[in-house]
Amino acid sequence: MPKKYVPNDKEKYMCARQKAYFKKRLIEWRKEIIEINNKSLYIGDVDHEISSPDIVDQASSQTEKTVEMRTLNRQRKLLSKIDKAIKRINDNTYGYCEETGEPIGIKRLIARPIATLSIEAQEKHEKNEKIYADI
């Protein structure tokens, strides 16, 4: 597959070339997240628990740790979504909306390779979430 290849609407939707493109992107993204997590965990271990008599420093350090843990948790969830997307590529369900079965669309998948809903289904989902949040 050429380096400059980008899926487009002129090709057959989810042809082998498109699947290979998205699988490669997802695997690279996954590897990148793991490398970043490993570096931050290493740096966190080196820096761990510098106790300071200053309560402001302690609070600041605790806030930083909380933010780090949230970030790691988000990245762990993202890794799970990437793994599920790769599994969908392998079982030929990648690129199709989980709710409608319709194609999600190449542009949306390029922007968000882990998307499971078409734009229309996503908007409907978000609208429903907002309605329930307002109640």
QUIRA-V373822 format. One record per residue. N is the residue number from 0. OMEGA is omega in degrees with one decimal (none if undefined). D_FIRST is the distance of its C-alpha to the first C-alpha in Angstrom with 2 decimals. Layout:
[[N OMEGA D_FIRST] [N OMEGA D_FIRST]]
This chain:
[[0 -179.7 0.00] [1 -178.7 3.83] [2 -174.3 6.47] [3 -177.0 8.54] [4 172.7 7.00] [5 179.2 10.05] [6 178.2 11.24] [7 -176.1 14.30] [8 -179.6 17.41] [9 -179.8 16.93] [10 173.6 14.54] [11 -176.7 16.17] [12 179.4 16.79] [13 172.7 14.94] [14 -176.5 12.88] [15 -178.6 10.60] [16 178.5 7.49] [17 179.3 9.96] [18 179.6 11.33] [19 178.9 8.36] [20 -177.3 8.12] [21 179.1 11.90] [22 179.2 12.32] [23 178.8 10.49] [24 -179.0 12.63] [25 179.7 15.63] [26 178.5 15.51] [27 179.2 15.30] [28 179.9 18.08] [29 -179.1 20.10] [30 179.4 19.98] [31 -179.9 21.08] [32 -179.8 23.96] [33 178.7 25.14] [34 179.6 25.25] [35 178.9 27.21] [36 -179.5 29.52] [37 178.9 30.21] [38 -177.6 31.12] [39 176.5 33.36] [40 178.5 35.03] [41 179.6 35.73] [42 177.8 37.14] [43 178.7 39.09] [44 -178.8 40.58] [45 -173.8 41.65] [46 -167.4 43.18] [47 172.0 44.67] [48 169.6 48.11] [49 -176.7 49.71] [50 -178.9 52.97] [51 177.5 54.71] [52 -178.3 58.26] [53 -177.0 57.21] [54 178.3 56.60] [55 177.0 54.38] [56 179.0 52.09] [57 180.0 52.04] [58 179.1 51.21] [59 178.9 48.46] [60 179.3 47.00] [61 177.8 47.22] [62 177.8 45.49] [63 179.7 42.62] [64 178.7 42.30] [65 178.7 42.34] [66 178.1 39.57] [67 -178.7 37.50] [68 177.1 38.12] [69 179.5 37.15] [70 178.7 33.89] [71 179.1 33.12] [72 177.2 34.08] [73 -179.6 31.81] [74 176.5 28.88] [75 177.5 29.78] [76 178.5 29.73] [77 177.3 26.37] [78 178.2 24.97] [79 178.7 26.50] [80 177.8 24.88] [81 178.4 21.40] [82 179.2 22.19] [83 178.3 23.40] [84 178.0 20.30] [85 178.0 18.15] [86 178.7 20.87] [87 176.2 20.68] [88 -178.1 16.97] [89 -179.8 18.05] [90 174.1 21.05] [91 175.4 19.49] [92 -179.2 21.72] [93 175.6 19.31] [94 -179.8 19.54] [95 -177.2 23.04] [96 178.9 26.25] [97 -177.7 28.42] [98 -172.5 31.55] [99 -176.2 30.90] [100 179.8 27.99] [101 175.8 26.62] [102 179.0 23.05] [103 179.9 22.87] [104 -176.9 20.80] [105 -177.3 17.42] [106 179.1 19.21] [107 -179.6 21.22] [108 176.2 18.40] [109 179.9 16.58] [110 -177.3 20.05] [111 -174.4 20.97] [112 179.5 18.31] [113 -178.3 21.30] [114 177.5 23.20] [115 -178.9 25.08] [116 172.9 27.18] [117 179.8 26.75] [118 -178.8 28.29] [119 -179.8 31.44] [120 178.4 31.87] [121 179.5 31.26] [122 178.3 33.87] [123 179.2 36.29] [124 -179.9 35.81] [125 178.0 36.49] [126 178.1 39.46] [127 177.9 40.93] [128 -179.4 40.51] [129 179.4 42.35] [130 -179.7 45.12] [131 179.0 45.67] [132 -179.0 45.56] [133 -177.3 48.23] [134 none 50.57]]
